């Protein structure tokens, strides 16, 4: 296992690619300071979106355009060394459609060429292995590679048309989902999961597919993590969706954004609520949604460290071809490492562990990079419980359930 300093350095180089949408909430003045603090140059494509060539489109009938598929060995198959479940994709009755966050930070294109093997390797190691794998105990895992927007899109001025890069990326995600539905779904229920840029695409999914009964009836839950959602959005999001208020609620939404308790999340909250007010023309409903991933219960927003069943330390190389061939799994989960409270719309955690963990705080103490790994076991257990609840309710009612 590498030293903690090397882990921090590696994650520092990746943070600009993992968190672009969230850094927006911190304000334009903060972004250059943060990038400079990580030793990362601010690089922007030299032409606006639309004036640079687009990379070739993916063909989702071909396996190489998927980061994870349930019938092959890939980074979503790894499990922690002390995991009680193991990889259960072969027998799972529920699917996960996972949309990864930003892992591309080059500027030759506004969107990643899918033939970029270096970016694909980092995607597999940093998020497919450490986020998508959470769901291999409950579900078959499908994760498309897509022409994701570059991290530069968050820094670029409006005249560069950076938001169009995200819309371009969504078209790939959309095509991948439709391919999945046509060829692999066969009426199976699914969980939709995304982090950061991926969470923004979950919002797009809800607003297009979540309004259509043939897709909505199969939705176990949506997990858009690492992007702020306000309570007032839910009435219209996906034609209306509720917060998952219990660990076994279904056809609902869970979301959280992690901060060190010692940090100051006021700027994040203020900017998120201001965007809501600007978008909807009102302040009512601007409160940010926070579902605590240690309890998944609205009635239990404050959870002690004793209820954290396992945080995931770092191990370099897991999910890459060589480690998969060698049978290398994720390191053992560590129980009781930290508690967490939902407070004013953010998830505030006890001082996160440093030794053996790739913890690199963002301004305000944001721990966006660790939205999954600090709560790995609890998210995994919840996904199993929620999938089982959906199947049980479906069996009782004789139909795909729209339970709250």
ROTILUM-93331 format. One line per 4 residues: number of its first residue (from 1); for each residue x, y, z of C-alpha. Coordinates in nm, 2 decimals, always signed. Example, Ala and Ser with C-alpha at 12.3 -4.5 7.8 and 13.67 -1.06 7.14 Angstrom:
<sites>
1 = +1.23,-0.45,+0.78 | +1.37,-0.11,+0.71 .
</sites>
This chain:
<sites>
1 = +0.00,+0.00,+0.00 | +0.14,+0.34,-0.09 | +0.22,+0.60,+0.17 | -0.05,+0.84,+0.28 .
5 = +0.14,+1.13,+0.12 | +0.14,+0.96,-0.22 | -0.23,+0.89,-0.18 | -0.30,+1.25,-0.10 .
9 = -0.09,+1.37,-0.39 | -0.27,+1.13,-0.63 | -0.61,+1.25,-0.51 | -0.50,+1.61,-0.52 .
13 = -0.43,+1.57,-0.89 | -0.77,+1.41,-0.94 | -0.98,+1.65,-0.74 | -1.02,+1.90,-1.02 .
17 = -1.17,+1.62,-1.23 | -1.39,+1.47,-0.96 | -1.57,+1.78,-0.83 | -1.64,+2.04,-1.10 .
21 = -2.01,+2.09,-1.04 | -1.97,+2.12,-0.67 | -1.69,+2.37,-0.68 | -1.92,+2.60,-0.86 .
25 = -2.12,+2.64,-0.53 | -1.81,+2.79,-0.36 | -1.81,+3.10,-0.58 | -1.58,+3.20,-0.87 .
29 = -1.33,+3.37,-0.64 | -1.25,+3.05,-0.46 | -1.19,+2.83,-0.76 | -0.86,+2.97,-0.87 .
33 = -0.73,+2.97,-0.51 | -0.82,+2.61,-0.46 | -0.67,+2.50,-0.79 | -0.35,+2.69,-0.71 .
37 = -0.33,+2.53,-0.37 | -0.34,+2.18,-0.53 | -0.07,+2.28,-0.78 | -0.31,+2.25,-1.07 .
41 = -0.30,+2.49,-1.36 | -0.62,+2.64,-1.48 | -0.64,+2.52,-1.84 | -0.93,+2.60,-2.07 .
45 = -0.99,+2.48,-2.43 | -0.87,+2.75,-2.66 | -1.20,+2.76,-2.86 | -1.56,+2.76,-2.75 .
49 = -1.77,+2.44,-2.74 | -1.88,+2.36,-3.09 | -1.56,+2.50,-3.25 | -1.34,+2.21,-3.15 .
53 = -1.40,+1.86,-3.30 | -1.62,+1.62,-3.10 | -1.47,+1.28,-3.02 | -1.62,+0.98,-3.19 .
57 = -1.95,+0.86,-3.05 | -1.97,+0.54,-2.84 | -2.14,+0.22,-2.97 | -2.30,+0.08,-2.66 .
61 = -2.35,-0.26,-2.83 | -1.97,-0.30,-2.78 | -1.84,-0.39,-2.44 | -1.54,-0.16,-2.45 .
65 = -1.78,+0.14,-2.42 | -1.89,+0.02,-2.08 | -1.68,+0.07,-1.76 | -1.89,-0.20,-1.59 .
69 = -2.10,-0.49,-1.71 | -2.23,-0.77,-1.49 | -2.11,-1.06,-1.72 | -1.74,-0.98,-1.72 .
73 = -1.46,-0.91,-1.48 | -1.42,-0.54,-1.43 | -1.36,-0.27,-1.16 | -1.72,-0.29,-1.03 .
77 = -1.67,-0.65,-0.92 | -1.42,-0.58,-0.64 | -1.52,-0.61,-0.28 | -1.36,-0.51,+0.05 .
81 = -1.15,-0.79,+0.21 | -1.38,-0.83,+0.50 | -1.71,-0.79,+0.31 | -1.99,-1.02,+0.43 .
85 = -2.17,-1.03,+0.09 | -1.92,-1.07,-0.19 | -2.00,-0.99,-0.55 | -2.35,-1.12,-0.60 .
89 = -2.42,-0.98,-0.95 | -2.47,-1.33,-1.10 | -2.79,-1.39,-0.90 | -2.91,-1.03,-0.84 .
93 = -3.27,-0.95,-0.93 | -3.22,-0.57,-0.94 | -2.98,-0.36,-1.16 | -2.78,-0.05,-1.09 .
97 = -2.72,+0.21,-1.37 | -2.42,+0.41,-1.24 | -2.31,+0.74,-1.39 | -1.95,+0.83,-1.29 .
101 = -1.82,+1.18,-1.20 | -1.58,+1.39,-1.39 | -1.24,+1.22,-1.44 | -1.12,+1.40,-1.75 .
105 = -0.91,+1.71,-1.73 | -0.76,+1.76,-2.07 | -0.84,+2.05,-2.29 | -0.79,+1.93,-2.65 .
109 = -1.16,+1.85,-2.64 | -1.45,+1.97,-2.44 | -1.56,+1.61,-2.39 | -1.35,+1.30,-2.33 .
113 = -1.25,+1.08,-2.62 | -1.36,+0.74,-2.50 | -1.04,+0.59,-2.65 | -0.84,+0.79,-2.38 .
117 = -0.71,+0.49,-2.19 | -0.54,+0.70,-1.92 | -0.86,+0.86,-1.82 | -1.05,+0.53,-1.84 .
121 = -0.79,+0.37,-1.61 | -0.83,+0.66,-1.36 | -1.21,+0.63,-1.38 | -1.19,+0.26,-1.31 .
125 = -0.95,+0.30,-1.02 | -1.09,+0.61,-0.85 | -1.47,+0.56,-0.89 | -1.58,+0.24,-1.05 .
129 = -1.39,+0.04,-0.80 | -1.47,+0.27,-0.50 | -1.83,+0.38,-0.58 | -1.99,+0.15,-0.84 .
133 = -1.87,-0.16,-0.65 | -2.08,-0.05,-0.35 | -2.38,-0.19,-0.54 | -2.25,-0.53,-0.65 .
137 = -2.41,-0.70,-0.34 | -2.76,-0.59,-0.44 | -2.75,-0.56,-0.81 | -2.60,-0.62,-1.15 .
141 = -2.39,-0.31,-1.22 | -2.40,-0.13,-1.56 | -2.18,+0.18,-1.59 | -2.13,+0.34,-1.93 .
145 = -1.82,+0.52,-2.05 | -1.93,+0.84,-2.19 | -1.79,+1.16,-2.35 | -1.80,+1.34,-2.01 .
149 = -1.75,+1.71,-1.99 | -1.39,+1.81,-1.91 | -1.32,+1.96,-1.57 | -1.23,+2.28,-1.75 .
153 = -1.60,+2.34,-1.81 | -1.64,+2.45,-1.46 | -1.38,+2.73,-1.49 | -1.47,+2.85,-1.84 .
157 = -1.65,+3.17,-1.90 | -1.99,+3.18,-2.05 | -1.86,+3.28,-2.40 | -1.69,+2.94,-2.42 .
161 = -2.03,+2.77,-2.39 | -1.91,+2.52,-2.13 | -2.26,+2.41,-2.03 | -2.31,+2.27,-2.37 .
165 = -2.04,+2.02,-2.29 | -2.26,+1.87,-2.01 | -2.56,+1.85,-2.25 | -2.34,+1.68,-2.50 .
169 = -2.23,+1.43,-2.23 | -2.59,+1.36,-2.14 | -2.67,+1.25,-2.49 | -2.42,+0.96,-2.44 .
173 = -2.56,+0.87,-2.10 | -2.91,+0.88,-2.25 | -2.81,+0.65,-2.53 | -2.64,+0.41,-2.29 .
177 = -2.95,+0.39,-2.08 | -3.18,+0.33,-2.38 | -2.94,+0.05,-2.49 | -2.96,-0.10,-2.15 .
181 = -3.34,-0.09,-2.15 | -3.37,-0.24,-2.49 | -3.12,-0.52,-2.46 | -3.06,-0.61,-2.09 .
185 = -3.34,-0.48,-1.86 | -3.62,-0.72,-1.95 | -3.85,-0.55,-1.69 | -3.61,-0.56,-1.40 .
189 = -3.61,-0.29,-1.14 | -3.31,-0.06,-1.11 | -3.14,+0.19,-0.89 | -3.01,+0.51,-1.07 .
193 = -2.68,+0.63,-0.92 | -2.46,+0.92,-1.00 | -2.19,+1.13,-0.83 | -2.10,+1.50,-0.91 .
197 = -2.13,+1.53,-1.29 | -2.30,+1.19,-1.28 | -2.55,+1.32,-1.02 | -2.64,+1.61,-1.26 .
201 = -2.71,+1.35,-1.53 | -2.94,+1.17,-1.28 | -3.13,+1.49,-1.26 | -3.16,+1.49,-1.64 .
205 = -3.27,+1.13,-1.62 | -3.54,+1.20,-1.38 | -3.67,+1.49,-1.58 | -3.69,+1.29,-1.90 .
209 = -3.74,+0.92,-1.80 | -3.87,+0.97,-1.45 | -4.19,+1.12,-1.59 | -4.27,+0.82,-1.81 .
213 = -4.46,+0.54,-1.63 | -4.28,+0.26,-1.81 | -3.95,+0.37,-1.66 | -4.07,+0.52,-1.34 .
217 = -4.24,+0.20,-1.23 | -3.91,+0.02,-1.23 | -3.72,+0.28,-1.02 | -3.62,+0.14,-0.68 .
221 = -3.46,+0.48,-0.59 | -3.24,+0.75,-0.73 | -2.90,+0.83,-0.56 | -2.77,+1.16,-0.70 .
225 = -2.48,+1.23,-0.46 | -2.25,+1.53,-0.44 | -2.48,+1.79,-0.60 | -2.72,+2.00,-0.40 .
229 = -3.09,+1.93,-0.45 | -3.35,+2.16,-0.28 | -3.67,+2.04,-0.12 | -3.87,+2.27,-0.35 .
233 = -3.73,+2.09,-0.66 | -3.89,+1.76,-0.57 | -4.25,+1.86,-0.67 | -4.14,+1.89,-1.03 .
237 = -3.83,+1.67,-1.05 | -3.92,+1.36,-1.25 | -4.29,+1.46,-1.24 | -4.27,+1.47,-0.86 .
241 = -4.05,+1.25,-0.63 | -4.02,+1.22,-0.25 | -3.72,+1.20,-0.03 | -3.64,+0.84,+0.09 .
245 = -3.74,+0.89,+0.45 | -3.67,+0.53,+0.56 | -3.40,+0.27,+0.47 | -3.66,+0.07,+0.27 .
249 = -3.86,+0.34,+0.11 | -3.87,+0.31,-0.27 | -3.93,+0.52,-0.58 | -3.77,+0.80,-0.40 .
253 = -3.45,+1.01,-0.38 | -3.15,+1.02,-0.15 | -2.87,+1.28,-0.16 | -2.60,+1.42,+0.06 .
257 = -2.29,+1.64,+0.04 | -2.01,+1.58,+0.29 | -1.82,+1.84,+0.49 | -1.57,+1.81,+0.78 .
261 = -1.75,+1.92,+1.09 | -1.46,+2.16,+1.16 | -1.51,+2.33,+0.83 | -1.75,+2.61,+0.73 .
265 = -2.02,+2.51,+0.49 | -2.20,+2.85,+0.50 | -2.08,+2.95,+0.16 | -2.19,+2.63,+0.00 .
269 = -2.54,+2.65,+0.16 | -2.57,+3.02,+0.07 | -2.47,+2.97,-0.30 | -2.69,+2.66,-0.34 .
273 = -3.00,+2.83,-0.20 | -2.93,+3.14,-0.41 | -2.93,+2.93,-0.72 | -3.26,+2.78,-0.62 .
277 = -3.41,+3.12,-0.57 | -3.28,+3.25,-0.90 | -3.41,+2.94,-1.08 | -3.76,+2.92,-0.92 .
281 = -3.81,+3.28,-0.82 | -3.88,+3.21,-0.45 | -3.71,+3.13,-0.13 | -3.97,+2.88,+0.00 .
285 = -3.83,+2.53,-0.06 | -3.47,+2.64,-0.08 | -3.36,+2.40,+0.20 | -3.10,+2.15,+0.08 .
289 = -3.18,+1.78,+0.10 | -2.96,+1.57,+0.32 | -3.02,+1.20,+0.38 | -2.77,+1.07,+0.63 .
293 = -2.60,+0.76,+0.47 | -2.53,+0.61,+0.81 | -2.90,+0.58,+0.89 | -3.10,+0.65,+0.57 .
297 = -3.38,+0.77,+0.80 | -3.52,+1.12,+0.81 | -3.59,+1.07,+1.18 | -3.23,+1.00,+1.25 .
301 = -3.02,+1.29,+1.11 | -2.75,+1.25,+1.37 | -2.57,+0.93,+1.38 | -2.27,+0.84,+1.61 .
305 = -1.95,+0.67,+1.49 | -2.06,+0.34,+1.64 | -2.32,+0.31,+1.37 | -2.07,+0.35,+1.09 .
309 = -2.02,-0.01,+0.99 | -1.72,+0.05,+0.77 | -1.53,+0.33,+0.59 | -1.31,+0.23,+0.30 .
313 = -0.94,+0.31,+0.32 | -0.73,+0.36,+0.00 | -0.54,+0.10,-0.20 | -0.37,+0.21,-0.51 .
317 = -0.44,+0.02,-0.84 | -0.75,-0.17,-0.74 | -0.98,-0.20,-1.04 | -0.70,-0.19,-1.30 .
321 = -0.64,-0.48,-1.53 | -0.33,-0.60,-1.35 | -0.49,-0.60,-1.01 | -0.80,-0.77,-1.14 .
325 = -0.59,-1.04,-1.29 | -0.41,-1.08,-0.96 | -0.74,-1.10,-0.77 | -0.66,-0.78,-0.57 .
329 = -0.96,-0.65,-0.38 | -1.04,-0.34,-0.19 | -0.88,-0.31,+0.16 | -1.08,-0.41,+0.47 .
333 = -1.35,-0.18,+0.59 | -1.29,+0.00,+0.92 | -1.59,+0.03,+1.14 | -1.66,+0.31,+1.39 .
337 = -1.43,+0.56,+1.21 | -1.66,+0.86,+1.22 | -2.02,+0.97,+1.28 | -2.22,+1.21,+1.07 .
341 = -2.50,+1.46,+1.12 | -2.73,+1.62,+0.86 | -2.73,+1.99,+0.96 | -2.86,+2.28,+0.75 .
345 = -2.86,+2.07,+0.44 | -2.51,+1.93,+0.45 | -2.36,+1.61,+0.60 | -2.11,+1.71,+0.87 .
349 = -1.87,+1.43,+0.97 | -1.64,+1.39,+1.26 | -1.28,+1.46,+1.18 | -1.20,+1.21,+0.90 .
353 = -0.92,+0.96,+0.93 | -0.60,+1.06,+0.76 | -0.36,+0.76,+0.78 | -0.44,+0.53,+0.49 .
357 = -0.72,+0.74,+0.35 | -0.71,+0.97,+0.05 | -0.86,+1.28,+0.23 | -0.79,+1.61,+0.06 .
361 = -1.04,+1.87,+0.18 | -1.18,+2.14,-0.04 | -1.25,+2.49,+0.07 | -1.49,+2.51,+0.36 .
365 = -1.40,+2.16,+0.46 | -1.59,+2.00,+0.18 | -1.51,+1.62,+0.14 | -1.67,+1.57,-0.19 .
369 = -1.41,+1.32,-0.29 | -1.52,+1.10,+0.00 | -1.89,+1.11,-0.04 | -1.90,+0.73,-0.08 .
373 = -1.59,+0.58,+0.08 | -1.65,+0.72,+0.43 | -1.99,+0.54,+0.45 | -1.91,+0.24,+0.22 .
377 = -2.06,-0.04,+0.43 | -2.37,+0.15,+0.52 | -2.45,+0.25,+0.16 | -2.39,-0.12,+0.06 .
381 = -2.62,-0.25,+0.33 | -2.89,+0.00,+0.24 | -2.88,-0.08,-0.13 | -2.94,-0.45,-0.04 .
385 = -3.23,-0.36,+0.20 | -3.39,-0.12,-0.04 | -3.37,-0.36,-0.34 | -3.51,-0.64,-0.12 .
389 = -3.80,-0.41,-0.01 | -3.89,-0.32,-0.37 | -3.89,-0.69,-0.47 | -4.10,-0.79,-0.17 .
393 = -4.35,-0.52,-0.23 | -4.37,-0.61,-0.60 | -4.43,-0.97,-0.50 | -4.71,-0.87,-0.27 .
397 = -4.89,-0.65,-0.51 | -4.82,-0.85,-0.82 | -4.68,-0.55,-1.00 | -4.38,-0.32,-1.01 .
401 = -4.44,-0.10,-0.71 | -4.45,+0.28,-0.68 | -4.41,+0.27,-0.31 | -4.31,+0.57,-0.10 .
</sites>
